[in-house]
Amino acid sequence: MRESELPVKFEPQGKTVFVLHGTTVVEAAARAGISMNMTCGGQGTCGKCRVRIVSGACEPTGAERALLTQADVDDGVRLACQTCICAPMTVEVPETSVLTSTFQILGGASGALMDVSDVAVRKRFVELPAPSREDETPDIDRLERAVGPFYLELELLRQMPQRLRQWQFQGTAVLADHRLIDFEEADTTSDVYAAAFDIGTTTLVGTLIDLTTGRECATVSRINPQTSFGDDVIARINLVRQDPGGLDRLHRAIIGEVNSMMAELCGEAKAEIHHVYEATFAGNTTMQHLLEGVDPSALGEVPFVPATGRALMLHARDLGIGIHPRGRVYIYPVIGGFVGGDTVAGIIATRLGDSPGATVLVDIGTNGEIVVAHGGRMLATSTAAGPAFEGARITCGMRATNGAIEKVLFDDDVRINVIGDVAPVGLCGSALVDVVAEMLRHGLVMSEGLMMLPDQLPDSVPGPIRDRVIIAPEGTAFVLATSAESGTGAPVYVTQKDIRELQLATAAIRAGFSILLRRVGLTVADVDQVLIAGGFGNFIRRSNAQRIGLLPADLERRRISFVGNTALAGARLAAASQKIRHRAEKIAHEIQHVDLSIDPEFQAQYVEAMFFPQKG
Amino acid sequence: MRESELPVKFEPQGKTVFVLHGTTVVEAAARAGISMNMTCGGQGTCGKCRVRIVSGACEPTGAERALLTQADVDDGVRLACQTCICAPMTVEVPETSVLTSTFQILGGASGALMDVSDVAVRKRFVELPAPSREDETPDIDRLERAVGPFYLELELLRQMPQRLRQWQFQGTAVLADHRLIDFEEADTTSDVYAAAFDIGTTTLVGTLIDLTTGRECATVSRINPQTSFGDDVIARINLVRQDPGGLDRLHRAIIGEVNSMMAELCGEAKAEIHHVYEATFAGNTTMQHLLEGVDPSALGEVPFVPATGRALMLHARDLGIGIHPRGRVYIYPVIGGFVGGDTVAGIIATRLGDSPGATVLVDIGTNGEIVVAHGGRMLATSTAAGPAFEGARITCGMRATNGAIEKVLFDDDVRINVIGDVAPVGLCGSALVDVVAEMLRHGLVMSEGLMMLPDQLPDSVPGPIRDRVIIAPEGTAFVLATSAESGTGAPVYVTQKDIRELQLATAAIRAGFSILLRRVGLTVADVDQVLIAGGFGNFIRRSNAQRIGLLPADLERRRISFVGNTALAGARLAAASQKIRHRAEKIAHEIQHVDLSIDPEFQAQYVEAMFFPQKG
């Protein structure tokens, strides 16, 4: 039942999205591609997400009254994290409330803007005096006199004498880390970009950053084409081990897709591909190996050793990445065989360890990585969650893209929200969490994960919901959209098998969470903050995550924040900051890696976590 | 007349050479490929060239008596720079008297041996612990733990996991300047080489250095194949300017020849070419451009600006130099358009500027480079001497190689010495200097350079010498070897045109010398030392150089030293020392470059120097 959807228009962005009644403005803004400044994690305490509700405002909450003046309130000012959408709304978003650039560090207190001196790539337009008898300085030394010393490749050196003379000794020097990347005709200082990629097992996300402003110009997301060779990293490692051409095929698949994304990013941003001088990547250890074309076989057997732990700085050309031919590729350092660069990027993006209390970062993807920071110490581990949270291996599963049901609520019937305001064609991970949580609440699923048959349902279940339990070709199923409502003509439903997949995924993360806490001698009550990262993180409901047992039920809800795709955020930060790269190196080096597979308690914890909590 | 040649045998080298009566032991040793330790420049004052004359010793000179004990003298000990060969001789050369390695700096006081910590390339055999659950350190980090941090290329990174496992985590790391060049099976620490090249306009010389000992393993000399495109650098620059394929042809010619020399060096030294990890080059500015494949067109027009002044560190693969595929190429920094890396190398090799007095370095090649060092200041210039000193453009001219007449003396007839103790086939530059000096002394040539006809000769000229003046197809000529004596069946002679070539070459150098001295406010009397470098430098006679006016006649002879091929010596030093590379950079940056072509006095000085001195 798609109904009661309310339009919310954001100004000055001019974007409109449709959301369910009761959705927060922050959530609606996220759907519109606007990240609100929210250093308190949506607790209504930092006051950084101030917006003005031009029309459709509700009464302010207590938190809003505490932070806003009466004049503000009268003028329609609200906190985006607190105010809910109860009617069609127009929202005015002040620039100060938007996480404008990737360079405002997530979770950080300062939201500092980009520091130009810290960007690896810099451009300098120069007008050099032409050589004369009084000034016989050689060509390269002449340029260095203007821009400082650099190293340059033979290929470029060979072109320099002619370029300088042809352009009357004027042009733009492109420098990165004391290397001359290029010397371009005329003043091109306004055209300088870097790309940042999160390379997930299932999903690839890329973004193009204008390095003059730090702003994101375009974002593109794709299914990792390697999924056709195997859903998870183990399947891909096995392919490499068994097939002599396997590594090459997997490597080419990811490089090809990244290049296609690069072209799309540039097209969207109207940027020239040769004005992209760096590309940064964060992914799990296996994905980074496959990107690099490095054999990951050792990751498939005890003791799961990566080829390299340190960050890599490679020539884009060597790797076949289609940016500037002398551009460079930065790949995040890794922590261990199954705790990769994406986790380091997440630690960077969330500034984990900067706050004094115990903080846990949970990155939910095909692998679930968990990091605990406490008292200057960090521990990290990884669990094999499987791709359920990314919508894979789920009967009607899909990524969180147009047509995906991304939110499900039960009242007298089922209410759904679909990304892109189109007819639903499947469901993504957040909707799976929602629907299973609601089914648990309404007694449609038992704590061991068994789905009730239509005739076993409790009487309390409203008729319209009851009618959604059907016997599909795959067995018992729960219908979210009928064939009439669906965009494909086939119904969208959740099966018993889908629930089993969710149980496995949830249990793995929950068990890892418990063991890591125990290792640092903490209990759930000691945890100050839990940060949930991952592609679906922005749209999941905390209560539902706790209802299905993904997070402990005894964790105070206000301690849970969703921090979005921190792997991508970390890759973006590394694209614009050399200090960030140094920090990443240090973190990867100092963090303690916990191997759950040799933890004597893991198996017991895992089996226990397979049961959904008795009540939420 | 090849006669009175005396055999001199050197032990423990076991080499025998044939020399003229009166030749010094130092000179004979040089012919046998043994460089004597001689920090005083052959003045008989440092005592470093002590040898024991086993048989054929003459009476000791005053200098020898001053430095040696009577017991020494009785035992046959002499100074190689003082003692002359008057009879067949056997000489025992103590190791301490030999310039064993390239790492004893020419002209230096200490003769310090190679400092291993200063060599760019180093090898470390490692036996790493295999990864285990207790030690999951990634492969590269594991190696870095043993050898320190390094950068490595993607290509090598891709091979490391397999190599480490195949070789049970044992092998030899090859490092240069914090780069991992290779990781080799088993212990290869004894196989580590570098090559050093002097790339002259006319002659190429290469040498292979064993970096474990600093010793030279092999030396190869070739004609620069670019001579077929033009004798001098101007001709080659014009070819590049006029022919779109010219640069490529010249570049390929030199690279091809260097690679052929590399193969020969390795063959001779029984070294594997992939164990050569660095190659260093010193040449004039144009030659270095052509080696690099960089367009030298700007060197062919005012203000003669090089592409780069700084030293280059390139990938051997990018340049196509056939050493280890990840090996590196170092090319000396240059001072100006016509004062190149060979001059910087010469300054390095002679430690010019280290001594307190005024020192002049004259490097005699196709270009004559002159450097004056005085009171912490250095000035450098270049003059177009032409290739006469290298035996080119001379009717019977040839390089100083087997079959070349390299020394000429007049007594009652002409006495010649031929390199390799074979029949003569031509004459090299030193012989040209000798013969013209002797002809001047005997009145066969006038001071304006005119050769006397047979009927114009003074009566004092002995009959056998008189008979050597003939009318050859080229005009008046002086015969050094008749067709019967010659190895080719054709006579070897010197023509009027050859004498003109020598006049031009000599005048250019002499004029440059005068102007540079004047620039620093010195006269010949103020000069403490003149160092003569160049391929023929070891074999020229000071008196003859002064007789033809190459050096001022009023320069005290003891102030003149021959320092050999300092470009090659500098290239060798750079191959084994990073400090040397830094020093070269500093020198090239700080030296003052004098452009003679805009000096108002140069033309007058040049014309004046065209006349041979009236008497010597």
Interface residues (C-beta under 8 A of the other chain):
Chain A: P131 S132 R133 D135 E136 T137 P138 D139 I140 D141 E144 Y151 E153 L154 E155 L157 R158 M160 P161 Q162 R165 E292 G293 V294 D295 S297 A298 V302 P303 F304 V305 P306 A307 T308 G309 R310 L312 M313 L314 H315 D318 L319 V334 G336 G337 H593 D595 I598
Chain B: P131 S132 R133 D135 E136 T137 P138 D139 I140 D141 E144 Y151 E153 L154 E155 L157 R158 M160 P161 Q162 R165 E292 G293 V294 D295 S297 A298 V302 P303 F304 V305 P306 A307 T308 G309 R310 L312 M313 L314 H315 D318 L319 V334 G336 G337 H593 D595 I598
